[in-house]
């Protein structure tokens, strides 16, 4: 059975977390990509996501 991971994060100025992606392998690389995303506020570039976490999904959707 393949491992599946969810990546959860909080956007700048938000108070709740959302699932950003689901991946089958190497979630750290995807998280690194999310850390590079920025938004422009005035003259400053600010990170879009202030908090990120990786969660290993426990359930197999195929029912196995």
PyMOL commands that set and color helices and strands:
alter all, ss='L'
color gray80, all
select helices_A, chain A and resi 27-36
alter helices_A, ss='H'
color red, helices_A
select strands_A, chain A and resi 5-11+18-23+38-41+44-47+49-56
alter strands_A, ss='S'
color yellow, strands_A
deselect
rebuild
show_as cartoon
